[in-house]
Amino acid sequence: MPIQPVNSPEELAEESSSLKELADRHNMEWRTVREQLLREIMEHKKTEKSLNETNKLLKSILDSSSSISIISTDREGTIQFWNPGAQKIFGYTAEEAIGKLNISALYTEDMETREKVQEVRKYIYEKKKETSIEVKERTKDGRTLWITLTACPRFDDEGNIIGILGIGEDVTERRRAEEELRESERKYSTIVERGSDGIVILQDFVLKFINAKMCEITGRSLEEVENQPFMDFVAPEYRQIVKERYEARLSGQSVDNKYEVDILAADGQRIPVEINATVVEYQGKPADMAIIRDVTERKNAEEELQKSLSRLKKTLEGVVEAMATLIETKDPYTAGHQKRVARLASEIGREMGLSDGQIEGLYVASIIHDVGKIYVPSEILSKPGWLTGIEMGLIKTHSQVGYDILRKIEFPWPVAQIVLQHHERLDGSGYPHGRKENQILLEARILGVADVVEAMASHRPYRPSLGNDKAMDEIAKNSGILYDQIAVTTCLRLFKEKGFKF
């Protein structure tokens, strides 16, 4: 083996320097690699931490969502994930659902639901895309809910579909509200478009809306009336009242919104209508909505009823007159007594402020107040001398007998009671029942005063007329004792100040 020559000191120094440079270069590269590695480790840790935080956040969202159901299934439909929202909506706990419950258990049995679900599954597995449906589902306790469901495929690492993830929201209340809205719209359509009343909306007196019934009432087409001045269709004498009420409503004033006017049909015919108006907002501006009802038939019926009532009234008047005449025939010495009493009683009632109806009832009662005397023997009624106690007792029965005759007749006033009570007195000394003060009808108290005054001022078989002065003295002396004070005061004023005479 040959002996290698020994390097010189200079060569050794140079070689040593090269080795040192190489070592330094390796050390520097190692430090660089180590620093890079440390950076990558730190980045990995950051990524891992971020991923853990993201997972925690996602889990928190899934667990805290109480209104959204999140359900994951395998290809066979067995549930593999079930969040608290699903539990709240469907009633099954996670223990009851995961691995034990098939998604088909949530769907209702109706064919429409089944077909929708099959279509969704087919779409997901064929297209590998998400889709959304609204479907009926059932809860653990058997309730039916409407669920808006977004379903998307779940993939494995190789891109194969291994199941379906569904995110659903209970929209039952929304569906119910929508159905109520649709029902409301159907009712609106029925009322507005096919109702029996005309409906119009006015802005600045111009017809902005008019329904089919209003066109029918006026005999005009929609094109003829829409956007036309409403006043053109109102009879001239009613235009001012329509204008005033329209303006008052829009300015917020209190006004009677229901009134009657005549409107004009296409052929010029006047149509009586009832208007019921109110302020609404239409197309963003205040407007007047009016329901307009054709009252022609009602007016005709009222007119016919009024004629019928007039005939009945005349018939009633005839019956009353006949009864009065019958009594006068029975007791000729008091002929005209009831008519005079009726005239005086009516005047007293009018002066006292009684209503027209009360005065009419008072007149009818007065003109037949002695009808009960039909049962009193004529020889007693026309006896020229003073009556015995028995005879006076028979006379006093006429109030009760009159009541018994009249109570079966359905007068629109308490005629029978007025006749029964016209001899009652405030202190209870009258007959037939000894009523006192307010137990006696006001009309009967007035009739009592008029009856006493006329009886004293007229001739009787058993005595001559006592005269008006005596009659006035009698009621004035017993005012508030036997006779109604206001009725007495009014009667005295009629005779002394207003010149009343029989």
C-alpha positions in Angstrom: 0.0 0.0 0.0 1.5 3.2 -1.0 2.1 5.8 1.6 0.1 9.0 1.1 2.0 12.1 1.1 1.5 14.4 4.2 -0.2 17.6 3.4 1.6 20.7 4.2 0.4 22.9 7.1 -1.0 25.4 4.6 -3.0 22.7 2.9 -4.3 21.4 6.3 -5.4 24.8 7.3 -7.2 25.3 4.0 -9.0 21.9 4.3 -10.0 22.7 7.9 -11.4 26.0 6.8 -13.5 24.2 4.1 -14.8 21.7 6.6 -15.8 24.4 8.9 -17.7 26.3 6.2 -19.5 23.1 5.3 -20.4 22.4 8.9 -21.6 26.0 9.3 -23.7 25.7 6.1 -25.2 22.4 7.4 -26.0 24.0 10.8 -27.7 26.9 9.1 -29.8 24.7 6.9 -30.8 22.6 9.9 -31.8 25.6 11.8 -33.9 26.7 8.8 -35.5 23.3 8.5 -36.2 23.2 12.2 -37.7 26.7 12.2 -39.9 25.7 9.2 -40.9 22.6 11.0 -41.8 24.5 14.2 -43.8 27.0 12.1 -45.7 24.1 10.5 -46.3 22.5 13.8 -47.7 25.8 15.2 -49.9 26.3 12.1 -51.2 22.7 12.5 -52.0 23.4 16.2 -53.8 26.6 15.2 -55.7 24.8 12.5 -56.6 22.0 15.0 -57.7 24.5 17.6 -59.8 26.4 15.1 -61.3 23.2 13.9 -62.1 22.2 17.4 -63.7 25.6 18.1 -65.6 25.3 14.8 -66.8 21.8 15.8 -67.8 23.1 19.2 -69.7 26.0 17.7 -71.4 23.8 15.2 -72.4 21.4 18.0 -73.7 24.3 20.0 -75.8 25.5 17.1 -77.1 22.1 16.4 -77.9 21.4 20.1 -79.4 24.9 20.9 -81.7 25.1 17.9 -85.2 24.4 19.3 -87.2 25.5 16.2 -85.1 23.7 13.6 -85.0 19.9 13.3 -81.7 18.4 12.0 -81.9 14.7 11.2 -79.3 12.5 9.5 -80.1 9.0 8.2 -78.3 6.2 6.4 -79.3 4.9 3.0 -82.0 2.7 4.6 -83.5 5.7 6.4 -82.4 4.8 9.9 -81.8 7.9 12.0 -78.2 8.5 13.0 -78.3 12.1 14.2 -81.2 13.8 16.1 -80.9 17.3 17.6 -82.9 18.9 20.4 -85.0 20.8 17.8 -86.1 17.5 16.3 -87.0 16.3 19.8 -89.0 19.4 20.5 -90.9 19.2 17.2 -91.5 15.5 17.0 -91.5 14.5 20.6 -89.0 11.6 20.4 -85.8 11.8 22.5 -82.4 11.1 20.9 -82.3 7.8 22.7 -85.6 6.8 21.2 -84.7 8.0 17.7 -81.0 7.3 17.0 -80.5 3.8 15.5 -84.0 2.8 16.4 -86.4 4.9 14.4 -86.8 5.0 10.6 -87.5 8.3 9.0 -90.6 6.9 7.4 -92.2 6.8 10.9 -92.5 10.6 10.7 -94.4 10.8 7.5 -98.2 10.7 7.4 -99.9 7.9 5.6 -101.6 10.0 2.9 -100.6 9.2 -0.7 -99.6 12.8 -1.4 -97.0 12.8 1.4 -95.6 9.4 0.4 -95.2 10.4 -3.3 -93.4 13.7 -2.3 -90.9 11.8 -0.1 -90.2 9.2 -2.8 -89.6 12.0 -5.4 -87.2 13.7 -3.0 -85.2 10.5 -2.3 -85.0 9.7 -6.0 -83.8 13.2 -6.9 -81.1 13.2 -4.2 -79.7 9.8 -5.2 -79.8 10.5 -8.9 -78.8 14.2 -9.1 -76.7 14.2 -5.9 -78.1 17.6 -5.1 -80.1 19.1 -2.3 -83.8 19.9 -2.7 -86.6 21.4 -0.6 -90.2 20.4 0.0 -93.1 21.2 2.3 -94.7 18.1 3.6 -97.0 16.8 6.3 -95.4 14.9 9.1 -96.6 13.3 12.4 -95.4 13.6 15.9 -95.0 11.0 18.6 -98.4 11.8 20.1 -100.1 11.6 16.6 -100.4 15.3 15.8 -100.0 16.3 12.2 -97.5 19.1 11.4 -96.5 20.9 8.2 -92.7 20.9 7.9 -90.5 22.8 5.4 -87.7 20.4 4.7 -84.3 20.9 3.0 -82.7 17.6 2.2 -79.2 17.0 0.9 -77.0 14.0 0.3 -74.3 12.8 2.7 -71.0 11.5 1.0 -68.2 9.2 2.2 -64.5 10.0 1.4 -64.9 8.4 -2.1 -67.9 10.5 -3.0 -70.5 7.8 -2.6 -73.9 8.8 -1.0 -74.2 7.1 2.4 -77.4 8.9 3.6 -79.5 12.0 3.7 -79.2 15.1 6.0 -82.5 16.9 6.5 -83.1 20.3 8.0 -86.7 21.1 8.8 -88.8 23.9 10.3 -92.3 23.6 11.7 -94.5 25.9 9.6 -97.9 24.6 10.8 -98.9 28.0 12.2 -97.8 29.7 8.9 -99.9 27.2 6.9 -102.9 27.8 9.2 -102.5 31.6 8.8 -102.2 31.2 5.0 -105.4 29.0 5.0 -107.2 31.5 7.1 -106.1 34.2 4.7 -107.3 32.2 1.7 -110.6 31.6 3.5 -110.8 35.3 4.2 -110.1 36.1 0.6 -112.8 33.6 -0.5 -115.3 35.3 1.9 -114.2 38.7 0.6 -114.8 37.5 -3.0 -118.2 36.1 -2.0 -119.2 39.3 -0.2 -117.7 41.9 -2.5 -118.1 40.3 -5.9 -121.1 38.1 -5.4 -122.8 39.7 -2.5 -126.4 41.2 -2.5 -125.2 44.7 -1.8 -123.4 47.2 -3.9 -119.9 48.3 -2.7 -118.1 51.4 -3.9 -114.9 53.2 -2.8 -114.7 56.9 -3.4 -111.7 59.2 -3.4 -112.3 62.9 -4.1 -115.9 61.9 -5.0 -114.6 59.7 -7.8 -115.5 56.0 -8.0 -112.2 54.1 -7.6 -113.8 50.7 -7.1 -117.3 49.3 -7.8 -118.5 45.8 -7.5 -120.7 43.8 -9.9 -123.8 44.2 -7.7 -123.5 48.0 -7.9 -123.3 47.8 -11.7 -126.5 45.7 -11.6 -128.3 48.2 -9.3 -127.5 51.1 -11.6 -127.9 49.2 -14.9 -124.4 50.3 -16.0 -121.3 48.5 -17.0 -118.1 48.8 -15.0 -116.5 50.9 -17.8 -119.4 53.4 -17.6 -119.0 54.0 -13.8 -115.3 53.4 -12.9 -113.4 56.7 -12.3 -116.6 58.7 -12.8 -117.9 61.3 -10.3 -120.2 59.6 -7.8 -122.5 62.6 -7.7 -123.5 61.9 -11.3 -125.4 58.9 -10.0 -127.1 60.6 -7.0 -130.5 62.3 -7.4 -130.0 66.1 -7.3 -131.8 66.8 -4.0 -129.6 64.3 -2.2 -126.2 65.5 -3.5 -125.7 68.0 -0.7 -126.2 65.6 2.1 -124.0 63.0 0.5 -121.2 65.7 0.0 -121.5 66.9 3.6 -121.3 63.4 5.2 -118.5 62.4 2.9 -116.4 65.4 3.9 -117.3 65.1 7.6 -116.2 61.5 7.7 -112.9 62.1 6.0 -112.2 65.0 8.4 -112.8 62.8 11.4 -116.1 64.3 12.5 -118.8 62.2 14.2 -121.6 61.7 11.7 -124.4 59.2 11.1 -122.9 56.9 8.5 -126.2 55.2 7.7 -128.8 57.1 5.7 -131.1 56.8 2.6 -131.0 58.6 -0.7 -132.2 58.1 -4.2 -129.7 57.2 -7.0 -130.2 57.3 -10.7 -130.2 54.2 -12.9 -129.0 54.3 -16.5 -132.6 54.7 -17.8 -133.2 57.6 -15.4 -135.2 55.6 -13.0 -134.9 56.7 -9.3 -133.7 53.9 -7.0 -134.1 54.2 -3.2 -130.9 53.0 -1.6 -129.5 52.7 2.0 -125.9 53.9 2.3 -123.7 52.7 5.1 -120.3 54.3 4.7 -117.0 54.3 6.6 -113.4 55.7 6.1 -110.8 53.2 4.8 -107.3 53.4 3.3 -107.3 52.6 -0.4 -104.1 52.6 -2.5 -102.3 54.4 0.3 -104.8 57.3 0.6 -107.9 57.9 2.8 -111.1 56.9 1.0 -114.8 56.4 1.7 -116.1 52.9 1.4 -119.9 52.7 1.1 -122.1 49.6 1.2 -125.2 50.5 -0.9 -128.3 48.4 -0.6 -131.3 48.6 -3.0 -134.3 49.1 -0.7 -136.9 49.3 -3.4 -138.7 46.2 -2.2 -138.5 47.3 1.4 -139.9 50.7 0.5 -142.7 49.1 -1.4 -143.4 46.7 1.5 -143.3 49.6 3.9 -145.7 51.6 1.7 -148.0 48.6 1.5 -147.7 48.0 5.3 -148.5 51.7 5.9 -151.6 51.4 3.7 -152.6 48.2 5.6 -152.0 49.9 9.0 -154.1 52.9 7.8 -156.9 50.5 6.9 -156.6 48.7 10.2 -156.5 52.0 12.0 -159.7 53.1 10.3 -161.3 49.8 11.1 -160.2 50.2 14.8 -161.6 53.7 14.8 -164.8 52.4 13.4 -165.1 49.7 16.1 -164.3 52.2 18.8 -166.9 54.7 17.4 -169.4 51.9 17.2 -168.8 50.9 20.9 -169.2 54.6 21.9 -172.4 54.9 20.0 -173.7 51.7 21.5 -173.1 53.1 25.0 -174.8 56.4 24.2 -177.8 54.4 22.8 -177.9 52.5 26.1 -177.7 55.8 28.1 -179.1 58.6 26.0 -178.9 61.1 28.8 -175.1 61.0 28.7 -175.0 61.2 24.9 -171.7 62.9 23.8 -170.2 62.5 27.3 -167.4 60.2 26.2 -166.5 62.3 23.1 -166.3 65.4 25.2 -164.2 63.7 27.8 -161.9 62.3 25.1 -161.4 65.8 23.7 -160.6 67.3 27.0 -158.3 64.4 28.1 -156.4 64.6 24.9 -155.8 68.4 25.3 -154.6 67.9 28.9 -152.2 65.2 27.7 -150.9 67.3 24.9 -150.3 70.2 27.2 -148.5 67.9 29.7 -146.1 66.8 26.9 -147.3 63.3 26.4 -146.1 61.6 23.2 -148.3 61.3 20.2 -148.7 57.5 20.9 -149.8 58.2 24.5 -152.2 60.8 23.4 -153.7 58.5 20.8 -154.1 55.7 23.4 -155.6 58.2 25.9 -158.2 59.3 23.3 -159.2 55.8 22.5 -159.6 54.8 26.1 -161.5 58.0 26.9 -164.0 57.6 24.1 -165.0 54.1 25.3 -164.3 54.5 29.0 -167.9 53.8 30.0 -168.3 50.7 27.8 -168.9 48.7 30.9 -172.3 50.4 31.5 -173.7 48.1 28.8 -174.2 45.6 31.7 -176.0 48.2 33.9 -179.8 48.2 33.5 -181.2 51.1 31.5 -183.7 52.1 34.2 -180.8 52.7 36.6 -178.8 54.7 34.1 -181.8 56.9 33.3 -183.3 57.1 36.9 -184.4 60.7 37.6 -183.8 60.6 41.3 -180.9 59.8 43.6 -179.6 56.2 43.3 -179.7 53.7 46.2 -176.6 52.1 47.6 -177.3 48.9 45.6 -177.9 50.9 42.4 -174.7 52.9 42.9 -172.9 49.6 43.5 -174.1 48.4 40.1 -173.0 51.6 38.5 -169.5 51.1 40.0 -169.1 47.8 38.3 -168.8 49.4 34.9 -165.0 50.0 35.3 -164.3 46.3 35.9 -166.8 45.2 33.2 -165.2 47.6 30.7 -161.8 46.1 31.5 -163.2 42.6 31.0 -164.6 43.5 27.6 -161.5 45.3 26.4 -158.6 43.2 27.8 -159.0 40.6 25.0 -158.5 43.3 22.3 -154.8 43.8 21.4 -154.7 47.6 21.4 -151.2 49.1 20.9 -151.9 51.1 24.1 -153.0 50.0 27.6 -156.6 50.9 26.9 -158.1 48.2 29.1 -156.0 49.3 32.1 -156.8 53.0 31.6 -160.6 52.1 31.5 -160.2 49.9 34.6 -158.4 52.7 36.6 -160.2 55.9 35.6 -162.3 56.0 38.8 -159.3 55.3 41.1 -158.2 58.3 43.3 -154.8 59.3 44.7 -155.8 58.7 48.3 -157.1 55.2 47.6 -160.8 56.1 47.9 -161.6 55.3 44.3 -162.8 52.0 42.8 -162.7 49.2 41.8 -159.4 48.3 43.6 -158.5 51.3 45.7 -155.2 52.1 44.0 -153.1 55.0 45.2 -150.9 57.6 43.5 -148.3 56.1 41.2 -150.2 52.7 41.3 -152.6 54.5 38.9 -151.5 55.0 35.2 -150.8 58.6 34.3 -153.4 58.3 31.4 -156.0 57.0 33.9 -155.3 60.0 36.2 -155.8 62.4 33.3 -159.0 60.7 32.2 -160.2 60.8 35.8 -159.9 64.6 35.9 -161.5 65.1 32.5 -164.4 62.7 33.4 -165.2 64.6 36.7 -165.1 68.0 34.9 -167.4 66.9 32.1 -169.8 65.1 34.4 -170.3 68.1 36.7 -170.6 70.5 33.8 -173.3 68.5 32.1 -176.9 67.6 32.9 -177.8 64.3 34.5 -181.2 62.6 34.9 -181.0 63.2 38.7 -179.7 66.8 38.6 -179.2 69.8 36.4 -175.7 70.9 35.2 -173.5 72.3 38.0 -171.5 74.4 35.6 -167.9 74.8 34.7 -167.1 76.9 37.8 -168.3 74.2 40.2 -166.3 71.6 38.2 -163.1 73.8 38.4 -163.6 74.3 42.2 -164.0 70.6 42.7 -160.7 69.6 41.0 -158.8 72.6 42.4 -159.9 71.8 46.0 -158.9 68.1 45.7 -155.8 68.6 43.6 -153.1 66.3 45.0 -155.6 64.6 47.2 -158.0 62.9 44.8 -156.8 64.1 41.5 -153.3 64.4 39.8 -151.9 67.8 40.6 -150.3 68.4 37.2 -153.4 67.2 35.3 -155.6 69.6 37.5 -153.2 72.6 36.9 -153.2 71.9 33.2 -157.0 71.5 33.0 -157.5 74.8 34.9 -155.1 76.6 32.5 -157.0 75.2 29.5 -160.3 76.6 30.7 -159.1 79.9 32.2 -156.2 80.9 30.0 -156.7 79.1 26.7 -160.5 79.3 26.4 -161.2 75.6 26.2 -165.0 74.9 25.9 -167.0 71.7 25.5 
